[in-house]
Amino acid sequence: MTIIARNGLIFQTDLDAFWTPFASNPGQNGSPSVVSRASDMHYYTPDGRAILDATAGAFCANAGHCRAPIVNAIKAQAAELELAPFRFTHPSAIALANRIAAVAPSDLTHVYFTNSSSEAVETALKIAIAYHNLRGEGARQRLIGRESAYHGAGFAGTAVGGTAGHRKLFGTVFAGVDHLPSTYDRDKQAFTQGEPEWGAHLAEDLERIVAVHDCSTIAAVIVEPAVSATDVLPPPIGYLKRLRSICDKYDILLIFDGSKSAFGRLGYAFAAERYDVLPDMTTFGSSVASGMVPIGGVIVRDKIHNTFVRGPDDTVVLDQGYPISAHPVACAAGLAALDLYEREDLFARALRLEPIWADAVHGLKGLPTLLDIRSVGLSAAIDLAPKPDARGKRGFAAMDRAFRDFDLLLHAAGDTLILMPPLIVGEAQVGEIVDKTAQAIKAVA
Ligand SMILES: Cc1ncc(COP(=O)(O)O)c(C=O)c1O
């Protein structure tokens, strides 16, 4: 199929050559979804339709699309230094690490860059096991995730992830993990705005896991503090604090996967601030660069960093990494994005907008097939009833109709619709997102 864009470019959409991540099998008459341009709150299709973006691209274009200051920083960096050699660093990486450390809470001050959140999760879990090893506790290898969680596409991330759909095809290589129960119970929490009151006690399940495996075999617990690409699950009030104290009791490291929550989604630079809970490590993803270039990383506390850098001289500190991480162009994009977040006060803006957003989204309650709405920060999840024997089809159809008929980009994770607009979303656009989502839901009811 050939599509001719408004700017005259020709797109050859060859489905055989380009294997899109997570794409569904194309239907008989299915045509691929193609966008060819973006600006602020909108994507544009090759035939010129403006699509209102309620997903911040891949949940990371927090400053909006193609913002000029970031574009210009990328151009300038690419012209100046496009790639640092193996084991070298460069001014933009050093500057970005310092900027991130300055906005991260407490002694989360050491930034290890990766090229994605998936790599950040792999790195954090490897650091956790290596940290215990270096302290003479090499038996601490077990990793604890949580049911229904998503932690990226790496092997360790898939292992601690908690959905069968992401795990079942990949065999038995995920040994040595266990899972906390999901914090979600529709009967107890349906239609809660923000953090639900019920569920803090579910953190106590870590005691059960310790009783089964013994704490001397457990390296770390990893949780998304609130949001991921597959769900919006605000933590029950007090849940993360309880998890923190049980981890402390048994010397288990607590890792927050901040892939989607960091850099403003919850109204703060990091979820740790919103919940007043300090993890031992937090990951972050491409929202540090507003999604303009792939980048991610892990931020670790002093006690972990110090364990690795205590010598002897000239030995490799951490024998793992991604040689073209901290890529100069990504770091320049990150510095420009952080400037923009600060200049436009976008994190505080998200916090101010949160009640308006939540009221608007929860106004969808009562639509046909709608089972639950959850919201936190500038994000929301809408659960639709699955079609009988066709799990995920209604959600996918709603996403498809929203894009093709109502010029709205939303994301479907199974039958759950995920909304996470760029943080620059206007109040009128919040209304537009909700109206168009309602039309899409009705269209597939
Ligand atoms: C919580 C969480 N962790 C990790 C990832 C992996 O991110 P990436 O796809 O950028 O590697 C995602 C992706 O959606 C996510 O939501």
The ligand as an SDF file (V2000), in Angstrom:
LIG
                    3D

 16 16  0  0  0  0  0  0  0  0999 V2000
    6.3090    0.5650   34.0370 C   0  0  0  0  0  0  0  0  0  0  0  0
    7.0650    0.2980   32.7680 C   0  0  0  0  0  0  0  0  0  0  0  0
    8.3200   -0.1640   32.8480 N   0  0  0  0  0  0  0  0  0  0  0  0
    9.0540   -0.4080   31.7510 C   0  0  0  0  0  0  0  0  0  0  0  0
    8.5450   -0.1770   30.4910 C   0  0  0  0  0  0  0  0  0  0  0  0
    9.3970   -0.4420   29.2680 C   0  0  0  0  0  0  0  0  0  0  0  0
    9.6410    0.7630   28.5990 O   0  0  0  0  0  0  0  0  0  0  0  0
   10.2990    0.7570   27.1360 P   0  0  0  0  0  0  0  0  0  0  0  0
    9.2500    0.1640   26.2700 O   0  0  0  0  0  0  0  0  0  0  0  0
   10.5350    2.2080   26.8770 O   0  0  0  0  0  0  0  0  0  0  0  0
   11.5290   -0.0290   27.1870 O   0  0  0  0  0  0  0  0  0  0  0  0
    7.2460    0.2960   30.3510 C   0  0  0  0  0  0  0  0  0  0  0  0
    6.6860    0.5140   29.0280 C   0  0  0  0  0  0  0  0  0  0  0  0
    5.5870    0.8520   28.7930 O   0  0  0  0  0  0  0  0  0  0  0  0
    6.4670    0.5460   31.5170 C   0  0  0  0  0  0  0  0  0  0  0  0
    5.2190    1.0040   31.4470 O   0  0  0  0  0  0  0  0  0  0  0  0
  1  2  1  0
  2  3  1  0
  2 15  2  0
  3  4  2  0
  4  5  1  0
  5  6  1  0
  5 12  2  0
  6  7  1  0
  7  8  1  0
  8  9  2  0
  8 10  1  0
  8 11  1  0
 12 13  1  0
 12 15  1  0
 13 14  2  0
 15 16  1  0
M  END
$$$$
